[in-house]
Amino acid sequence: MNHKTLKLKARYTGFKDKKGKKIYEYDIVRFYDFYVGDFINKKIIFNKGSFIIDMGDDAYFLNDGFAKEMEIIGNFFKDSKLLIKNCK
């Protein structure tokens, strides 16, 4: 399965990252989390009618302002290792 095939199956969120790239479900995004005090990598998922940033036990709702602060760095199916690496 290649990335183009995955994009056809993943839903477009309606938002773009800070570089103008369309954000899809299962993309891995990097952004500064003020609670953590550092940059983190997280996965975009669709849950209960909304696109959210999967934070494990918690979640952030994806919105236009937040999307413009993040950068897509990969896709969960190809780059899941990005979720466990140290982000510094």
QUIDAMO-V862610 format. One record per residue. N is the residue number from 1. BURIAL is b if it has 9 or more other C-alpha atoms within 8 Angstrom, else e. D_FIRST is the distance of its C-alpha to the first C-alpha in Angstrom with 2 decimals. Layout:
N/BURIAL/D_FIRST ; N/BURIAL/D_FIRST
This chain:
1/e/0.00 ; 2/e/3.80 ; 3/e/6.92 ; 4/e/8.32 ; 5/e/6.30 ; 6/b/7.24 ; 7/b/10.62 ; 8/e/11.26 ; 9/e/11.12 ; 10/b/12.95 ; 11/e/16.62 ; 12/b/18.55 ; 13/b/21.46 ; 14/e/23.96 ; 15/b/24.61 ; 16/b/24.12 ; 17/b/24.44 ; 18/b/27.38 ; 19/e/25.84 ; 20/e/25.22 ; 21/e/21.42 ; 22/b/20.17 ; 23/b/19.33 ; 24/b/16.59 ; 25/b/16.33 ; 26/b/14.61 ; 27/b/15.52 ; 28/b/17.61 ; 29/b/20.99 ; 30/b/24.02 ; 31/b/27.51 ; 32/b/31.05 ; 33/b/32.08 ; 34/e/35.86 ; 35/e/36.19 ; 36/e/34.54 ; 37/e/36.16 ; 38/e/33.14 ; 39/b/29.69 ; 40/b/26.94 ; 41/b/23.15 ; 42/b/21.99 ; 43/b/19.18 ; 44/b/19.60 ; 45/b/19.54 ; 46/b/21.14 ; 47/e/24.06 ; 48/e/27.15 ; 49/e/26.81 ; 50/e/26.18 ; 51/b/23.64 ; 52/b/24.66 ; 53/b/24.11 ; 54/b/23.59 ; 55/e/26.49 ; 56/e/26.49 ; 57/e/29.85 ; 58/e/30.25 ; 59/b/28.41 ; 60/e/29.15 ; 61/e/28.82 ; 62/b/26.93 ; 63/e/29.38 ; 64/e/29.95 ; 65/e/32.28 ; 66/e/30.06 ; 67/b/26.93 ; 68/b/28.98 ; 69/b/29.69 ; 70/b/26.14 ; 71/b/23.52 ; 72/b/19.73 ; 73/e/18.72 ; 74/b/15.06 ; 75/b/12.44 ; 76/b/12.77 ; 77/e/9.27 ; 78/e/9.44 ; 79/b/13.24 ; 80/b/14.88 ; 81/e/17.52 ; 82/b/18.96 ; 83/b/20.32 ; 84/e/22.50 ; 85/e/23.74 ; 86/e/27.20 ; 87/e/27.03 ; 88/e/30.34
